């Protein structure tokens, strides 16, 4: 089954404790992206990657890091989490083909930073 | 710059009655437009997409949307609502020609009563 898998689905942690949210897709997609969803703000892009070793900032990259060492994986790293990063996070992927290709989303990771 | 406005934050209908979720967009080029649905505790699922082919787009679960360039609108409709349609719906435009990001509307929560 074609899917985007995120782990963990839920995490409660404390300020300053480094964490990584993993994202893996099995569709051989070149493009992957991370979004955060906050009430009243919709989804906003954090980082994206057009292919292996190619990453770029989205609209809200502060406080986050990413890496793309393999085509299927695109982890999101919070080096020193803070309470304002409490949010619902989604990973997405799509094939090449430009703006007309729809993105496939994972089920989300709910992070709570205390 | 591209933007999306969902005109209603909440729509309530009775089961069996028509559904209309309104979306206006702004784009400096020929846009790609999408509607996604999000059920509680789930990721986003693609309902339909417009990519400059037919202006009336049919999607899954009986939904359809009409692209109206003169009105810069992409409203989502369904002839007869089901209880299972209760969810949050997002109108989305591709941010640029390369499709490096999606711009999301704030979302419309659809409630369906029996």
Boltz contact constraints between the chains, C-beta under 6 A:
constraints:
  - contact:
      token1: [A, 42]
      token2: [B, 104]
      max_distance: 6.0
  - contact:
      token1: [A, 42]
      token2: [B, 106]
      max_distance: 6.0
  - contact:
      token1: [A, 42]
      token2: [B, 107]
      max_distance: 6.0
  - contact:
      token1: [A, 43]
      token2: [B, 104]
      max_distance: 6.0
  - contact:
      token1: [A, 45]
      token2: [B, 101]
      max_distance: 6.0
  - contact:
      token1: [A, 48]
      token2: [B, 100]
      max_distance: 6.0
  - contact:
      token1: [A, 58]
      token2: [B, 101]
      max_distance: 6.0
  - contact:
      token1: [A, 98]
      token2: [B, 99]
      max_distance: 6.0
  - contact:
      token1: [A, 99]
      token2: [B, 32]
      max_distance: 6.0
  - contact:
      token1: [A, 99]
      token2: [B, 94]
      max_distance: 6.0
  - contact:
      token1: [A, 99]
      token2: [B, 97]
      max_distance: 6.0
  - contact:
      token1: [A, 99]
      token2: [B, 99]
      max_distance: 6.0
  - contact:
      token1: [A, 100]
      token2: [B, 32]
      max_distance: 6.0
  - contact:
      token1: [A, 100]
      token2: [B, 51]
      max_distance: 6.0
  - contact:
      token1: [A, 102]
      token2: [B, 34]
      max_distance: 6.0
  - contact:
      token1: [A, 102]
      token2: [B, 46]
      max_distance: 6.0
  - contact:
      token1: [A, 102]
      token2: [B, 49]
      max_distance: 6.0
  - contact:
      token1: [A, 105]
      token2: [B, 43]
      max_distance: 6.0
  - contact:
      token1: [A, 105]
      token2: [B, 44]
      max_distance: 6.0
  - contact:
      token1: [A, 106]
      token2: [B, 43]
      max_distance: 6.0
  - contact:
      token1: [A, 107]
      token2: [B, 42]
      max_distance: 6.0
  - contact:
      token1: [A, 107]
      token2: [B, 43]
      max_distance: 6.0
  - contact:
      token1: [A, 108]
      token2: [B, 43]
      max_distance: 6.0
